[in-house]
Amino acid sequence: MTPTPDAVPPTSPDQPPTDQAPMPTPEMAAATGPIEGNAPATGDMPTVPSDEKKGGGVKGEMQRVADDYVIPISTPALDEWAKTGDVEQFKAYAVQVAAGMYPNFAPQITTGIPTRILLDPYVQVAMQVLGPVMKQPNWSDPKWSAALNGGIDPKTNRPIPMTLDEWRKHLMTHPGHNWEQSPQAQERASQFSKIINDGFGGGKL
């Protein structure tokens, strides 16, 4: 399908909040390509791309397509697809699966914008908030999928993606994200302790 230049988020016809995750144009997607450093970590996604899977040839191309559209695929299934030698057919399959997995982003996905690009703003915010304690997203886990369907459209009362501000608050309050172990949380606790200590004379008699 030919990408449409005026694809908009599947939220409402009104202008989204200023902190809503930006919806890239197809031109941005083509220029940006796969986002390095955000591949799911071992044990977090249902299936995980390995360096062997990401080799050259048709199989490597298909694995990169699966990574771009953030869909799980097992090694046997990838092997079967590789036997067909048809990367374009596999891409069409990946788009179909991704549109079903991420329905709120389906209009953008079906125009050819990789899911990874659409999800990247949420990953970047998580990295800012959680720091080194962050684990790569498993978007089927409720604590992560909340970014995709944890907001509410005030007009339709239907689930929509969170704004980035809502997502930031979710990361700081959901116990599964362990925000209290992050450098940001520890720095806040240290500042609060200092304020309390200073309020009592800094410990001096």
Secondary structure as GFF3:
##gff-version 3
##sequence-region A 1 205
A	DSSP	alpha_helix	26	32	.	.	.	ID=ss1
A	DSSP	alpha_helix	57	68	.	.	.	ID=ss2
A	DSSP	alpha_helix	75	84	.	.	.	ID=ss3
A	DSSP	alpha_helix	87	101	.	.	.	ID=ss4
A	DSSP	three_ten_helix	103	105	.	.	.	ID=ss5
A	DSSP	alpha_helix	106	110	.	.	.	ID=ss6
A	DSSP	alpha_helix	115	130	.	.	.	ID=ss7
A	DSSP	three_ten_helix	131	133	.	.	.	ID=ss8
A	DSSP	alpha_helix	142	149	.	.	.	ID=ss9
A	DSSP	beta_strand	151	152	.	.	.	ID=ss10
A	DSSP	beta_strand	159	160	.	.	.	ID=ss11
A	DSSP	alpha_helix	164	173	.	.	.	ID=ss12
A	DSSP	three_ten_helix	175	177	.	.	.	ID=ss13
A	DSSP	three_ten_helix	179	181	.	.	.	ID=ss14
A	DSSP	alpha_helix	183	199	.	.	.	ID=ss15
A	DSSP	three_ten_helix	201	203	.	.	.	ID=ss16
###
